[in-house]
Amino acid sequence: MSLQLLYWLTPLSQSQAALLSLGALITYQVLLVIYNLYFHPLAHFPGPRAAAATEIWLPYRELYKRESLSDLRIRLHKKYGDIIRIAPNELHFARPTVYNEIYNMKNRWDKDYRLYRAFMLDTSSFATTSIAKSRQRRQVLSPLFSRAAILRLQGVVWDRIVDLCAVLKERKSSDLLFGFRAFTTDTITSFCFAQNFHTTLAPDFKAPLIVALENGLPSITLRKYSAAARWIMRTIPESFLLKHGPPSITAALTFIGTLRQQIKEILRDPSVLQNTLHPIIYHELLSPEANKGNALPDETELLGEARVLFAAGSDTVGTALMYAVYHLLQNPSMHKRLEEELHAAWPVLHERLDFEALEKLPYLTAVIKEALRVSPGTPAGLPRVVPSEGAMISGTRVPGGIVVSQSPIFVHQSEALFPNPSQFDPERWMQNDSGQLETYLVTFSKGPRSCLGINLAYCELYLGLAAVVRTFEVRMDSTKLPDLSWREHFLPQFGGKHLHAFCTPRKE
């Protein structure tokens, strides 16, 4: 036997094995970078070379450089054009008409797991990447969020906006971002779980649950990229976090515990559902008829749906309402016009005006649409995986398996669609040809995985904005546009002091 063969048959020491493994890993990474740059199907698309070479580039920009992904996308498109490669296997598009090419009822494209794993709710209809699994669960829940159901249950929304107005009357200056989010939080918990957590009663609306939602947003970005962060979140006992964790985490876990307890009680004795004042999500989720022969969701799945519906229903509408009030206060003529329209339609303030009547008010409708356009909503690009046969997007052939996305910001801030897009202009929604703009109002996304609660959201927008403008003389409390600055963490996290305003009850 040769000396060389004898050498290779000799067991490696631990240090030799480690060096060999390290060398193999480095070689693999070098070869992967070369493949990504020169041989990958996306090699000819423009974008930063570092983004094309490695998956590390995006987390480096977001986590280490602390850049808002929304700002980064805008800057990259200005430099590289309408289609950019922002990761080895991902394209982002700037041309606004592309949104409806990616997100539409015809496309049955799965979600990309790399973003949705951050929510750690894999069994929920929102976070599951499979459109087939999502579709079945959405069909179960859809009747509760239909327009007919919202019209029947709009009294729940009215009760919560009355609660908000009662608190605004007692305070001098109020944080209206947190105020509106308290309203939407109490609404969604009342609507979905028949439980009102009374977050509007907290001083300056800083209920622990509201603060937890805002402070917890950066963890979405961290968990998107970090397997270690996801492992820690799954491993650390809740009892330890409840005892030793920061207030934002303990508030969130206490809320989740309340939901879990309600689910346990319902599973133990389904007859308790007969005691709710109105149908809630568990009536549908645990209905054999609604599930059409499919297995009923277990405790984990029920809790996942509950958490998703709560989170989705407590943020976007509150943000849009704040933006609506801010821009009305910045434009006194618009504010006065809306006041006059509301007073004419709603002369007796203590008599509630129903949702259907408010929907018919043209200027109120225009203000709401414009507020949805200018507010950040959900600024994230919602990544979809192109099916194996590939697809034509923006006139370009995209191979199967590629991840594609477009942030709504590139639609709502398009000069081609919305001239002077930075200007708040409700009139753009009142022109004879403005109906075509509806296609490009994508706050709640489009297609089979668009926002399930869109009807409830519009009900909150109409009732919330109408009630505040009709009930109060609202004046700005030294708020400037930089106070509304935000950073993308899937949702916007606001870094300024928000909109503060004085709300003085009107004299009838």
N, C-alpha and C positions, 0 to 999 in steps of 0.2 A: 504494500500500500504506500502510495507516495506521501511525502511529508505534507504537501498542500492539502490532500484529502483528509489526512489525519488532523490537520489544523481545523478544517471546517467541521469535522465531527466532534471536536472538543467543545464541551458546553461553555457558553459565554458567561463571563462574570456579569454581575448586576450592572456595573458601570459600563461594560461593553454593550450590553443589551440596551441600556438607556441611550447611549450614544448612537447606536444603530437605529433605534426607534426615532430619535430626534432627527437624524439624517434623512430617514425615510419621509418623515413629516415635512421637513423643509423642502425636500425634492418634490413631494406631491404638491405643496403650495406653490412652488415656482412653476411647475408644469401647469397647474390650474390657472395661474395668472397669465401665462403665455396663451393658453387655450382661450381664456376670456377675452383677451385683447385681440387675438388674430384669427381664431378659428370658430368662435361662438357665432350662432346665427344672427346675433345682434352686433357683431363686430363693426359693421359699416354705419351704425347709427351714431350721431354726434352726442357728446356729453363729456364730462370730466373723465380723463383716463383712469384716475384712481377709482371712480365710481364703477367703471366698466371692469376694472381688474379684480376687485375684491368686495365682499360683503361688509367689510369693516368700515368702508368709507362713510356710509350713512350714519351708523351709530357714533362714529368719530365726530361728525358734524353736529348731531343732535345732543349727544350726551357729554362729550368733552368740550366742544366749542360752544355748546348751549345755543345753537341757532334754532330759530323757529323754522320748521320744515316749509311752512307757507312762504316765508321770505326767501328761503333757499330756492324753491321751485321757480319763483318769479325771476330771481336773478339768473338762474341757469337758462331759462327760456329766452331771456333778453340776449344772452350771449350765444346760445347754440341753435335757437330756432324753435319751430313748432313741435318737434318731436325730439325728446331727449332720453338718453339712457341713464337712469339714475341709480341703477344697481346692475350687477352682471346679467340678471334675467328679467329686468323690469324696464318698461317704457312709460313715460308720462307725456301727456298731450296738452297743448296749449290752445289750439283752435277750438273756439267755443262750441261749434256744431258737432264736435266729436263726442260730447257728453252723451247725446242721444244715440250715438252709434254703439257705445259701450253698454250703457244702462238703458235697456228697453225691454218690453214684454216679450219680444221675440228671442232674445238671447237667454239661454239657460246655462250661464257660465258660473262655475264654482268660485267661491271666494279664495283668496290666497291666505294660507294658514299663518304666514309670518306676522301679519298684523293681528289677526283675530285670536291668536293664541295668547295675546297680551291680556285679554279679558278673563281668561281662565274659566270660561263658562261654555265649554265645548259642546255640551248637550242642549244648549239653548238654541232657539230658532234664529237668533241674531248671530251667534258666534260660530255655529257649525258651518264648515266650509261647503258641505254638500247642499246643493240647491234642492235635491229631492227630499232630504230630511227636513229642511227648512219649510218647504212647501206644505208638507203634511201638518206641521205644527201651526203654521200661519192660517191654514184653512180652519183649524179648530178654533182659533182665537178671533178670526175676522168678524163673526157676528157681533161680538161685544163692542167692536170698534167701528161698526158700520155707521153710516150717516143716520139711519133710522134709530139705532141704539143711542147715538149721541143726542139726537133731538129729544128722545124720551128722558134721558138722564142729564140734560143740561142744568137741571136744578142743582146738581152736585157742584157744578162749576160756579153757578151763581152764589151758592152758599159760601164758597171759598173766597170769591172776590169780595163779597160783603165783609168777610172776616178781615181781609187785607185793608179795605177802606176804613173799617172801624179803627184799626190800629193807626193808619195814616192820619186820621183826624186828631189823634192824641199826641202826635209827635211834631216837633218843629221841623227838623230837617231829617230826611230819610235816605238811606242807601237803596235806590230803586232797583239796582241789579239784584241784590239779595232779597229785597222786598218782593219783586216779581217771581224770583225763584222760590221763595217761600210759598207764594200763591200756587205756583205750578206743582211744587212738591206736595203740598197738602191736597191739591186736586187729584194728582195721580194716585196717592195712597188711599184717598177716599174712594176714587173710582174703581181701582183694581182690587183693593183689599178691604174696603168698607172700614178703614181706620184713618182717622185724622190725627196727625202727629203735632198739629198746632205750632208749626215752625214760625208762623207769622207773629206769634206772641213773644218771641225771643228779643232781647234788647238789640236794637239796630238790625233786627232780622238775622243776627248772627247765631242762629241755632246751631248746635254742634253738628247736626246732620248736614246742614247747608255748607258750613265751613269745611266739613270732611269731604264733601263732593268736590269743592274747589281745590283744596290742598292735595287731594289724592290724584289729581290729573297727571302730574309728572311721572307717577309710578306706571302709568300706561306706557309711556315712552320707554321707561327702563325695562319693563317686562317684555316689551316687543322685541328687544334685542338680547336680553340676558336670561339664559336658561337658569343661572344661579338664582336670580331674583324670583323666578317662577317657582323654583324648588323651595326656596325659603318660605314663600307665601303658602305653599302647600304643606310644609313640614312643621312650622312653629305652631304649637297648640293655641287655639283661640283663647283658652283660659289664661295663658301666659300674657298674650297681647292685651286682653281686657284688664289685666292687673298692672302691667308694666308699660304698655304702649302709650304713645302720645294721644292727646284728646281726640284728634281727627280719626285715628284708627279705632279707638274704643267706641266712638260714636257710631261709626260705620258698622262695627261688629255687633253692637247692641241692637241696631236696626235690623241687621240680618238675623240676629237671634229672635227678634220679635216675629219676623216673617216665618222663620223655621218653626217656631212654636205654634203659630196659626196653622201651618201646613200639617204638623203632627196631629193637632186636634181634629182637623178635618179628615185626615186619613183614618184616625181612630174611630171617629163618629161622623160620617158624611151628613147626617141629619142636621148638624149645626149650620149648614149652608142655608137651611130654611129660615134661619133667624136674621139673615142679612137684610138690610133695607132695600137692596137692589141687587141684581146679578153682579157677581164679581168674576175674576178670571178663573177661579177654581170650579165654578159652575160649568164652564166650557171645557176646561182641561181634563176634568174627571168625568165627563159625560161619555158613556159608551157610544151613544148615537153620534155625537160630534166627532169622535175618533174613528168612526166607521170601521170597526173591527180591529183596528190597530191596538197594540198594548197601551194601557193607560200609563201616563208618566209616573215615575216613582218620586220619592221625596226630593232627591237630588235634582231631577229634571224640573220639578215644580218650583223649587227654590231658584234655579237658574232663570226660568222664565220670569219669575217675580222680580228678581234683581235687574234683569235687562229692561223690563217695562218701566220699573221705577227710574232707572238711570236715564232712559230715553225720554221719559216724560217730565223731567225736572230741569232741563238745561236749555234747550234750543228756544223754546217759547219765551222763557224768562229773559233771555238775551235779546230776542227780537223786540219784546215790549220795551226794554230799556232803550234800545236804539230808536224806536219810534218816538218815545217821549223826548229823548235828547234832541232829535232833529226838529221836532215840533217846537221845542223851546228855543232853538236856534233860529227858527223861521216864524216870527210872530204872525205873519199873514196866513200861513198854513194852519197854525194853531187856532187862530180865530175862525177860519173857514170851517174847520172840523168842529169846533165848539158850536157854531151856529147850526150846522147840519144835525148834530146830535140833539141840540135843544129843540129843534123843530120836530124831530122824530120821537123825542122822549121828553115831553113837556112836564110830566109829573114824575119827579125823580124817585119817589118811594115806590113807584110801580115798576116792576121789572119789565124790560123789553126783551122779547125772546130772540134767540140766535137767528132765526129765519128773517126777522124784521131787520136786524142789524146788517145781515148780509146784503140787503138791498140798498144800503146807503153807499152811493158811488164814491164819495171822497174818503170815507172810512175804509172802504175796500182798497182804494188806491194807496192810502197811507200804510196799510198792513202789508200789501205786496211790496212796496218800496222798502219797508223796514226789513222784510225777509231778504230782500236783495242785498241791502248794504250791511246787514249784520253778519258776523262770521259763521253762524249756524254750526254746521259740522264741516270744518275746513279741510279735513283729511281727504286725500284721494282714496276712494274705496277700491282696493285692488281686486281685479278679476283675472282668472286664468283662462287664456284663450284655448278653446277645445283643440283636440288633436289635428283636426283638418285645417286649422289656421283660420284667419279672418282678414278681411280688408277693413282697415281703420284709417281714416283721414287720407284715403287714396293710396295707402301703403300696405303691402302684404306683410302680415305679422304671423310668424310661425306658431304652430300649436305649442302649448306649454309655457308660453311667454306670459308674464304678468303685466297687465295694463291698467292704467288708472287715469283719472282726471279730477283735480280738485274743483269744487263748485265755484271757487273764487275766479277761475279763468272764464267761467260763463257769466257770472254776475258782474264782473268788472270789465267786460268786453266793450271796447269803444265801438265796435261794429254793431253790436246788438243794442247797447245802452249808451248813446252819446253822452259825453260828460259823466262817465260812470261814478266818479267820486262825489257828484252832486246828488243830494237827496231831492228827488223830483217826482212826487206822486202823479203829476200831470201826465207823465209818460205812460201811465196805465189807463188813461181816460181818453185817448185818441181813438179815432174810428178804426185804425188798423192795429190797435194795441193788443188785440186778442192773440195775435201770433207770438207776443212776448211770453204768454203763458207757458209755451213749450220750453222756455229757457229760464223759468223760475224753478230751480232744482234744489231748494233748501231741504226738501224731504226725500231727495233722490228720485230715481225713476226705475221702472221695471219690476220684476217679481220679488225683489228684496228691498223695495222702497219702504219708507216708514209706515208701520202698521197703524200708528196712532194719528195719522194726518187729520182725520175728521175731528178728533178731540183737540188737537193742536189749534185748528182754526177756530173752534168754539172758544177756547181759552183766549186766543188773540182778539177776537171780536168783543167778547164780554169784558175781558180785562182792560183793553185800551178804552173802550167806550165808557166803562164805569169810572175809570180814573179821570179821564178828560171831562166827563159830564159832571162828576161829583166835586171836583176840586179846581181851584185856581192854582196852577202849578207854576212855581218859579225856580229857576236854576240857583243852586247854592255853590257858586264859585267852581263849577266844573268846566274843564277844558277837554278838547279832543284827546290829548295825550293821557288823560285819566282813564280813557277807554282802551288803552293799549293792551295787547294780548299776545300770547305765544301758543302755537299749536301743540297740543298733546292729544291728538285725535279730535278732542273738543278744544275750544279756546279757553286758556287760563288767563284771567285778567290780572295784570300786574299793577294797575293804577288804583286810584281810590274809588273808581266807579262813578256812576251818576248819582249825585246827591241833590235833592230838591226839597223845597218847602211846598207842602200840600195844604192849602187853606180851603175848608169846606165852603162851597158856594151858598149864598143866601137866596133862597127861593122866594 
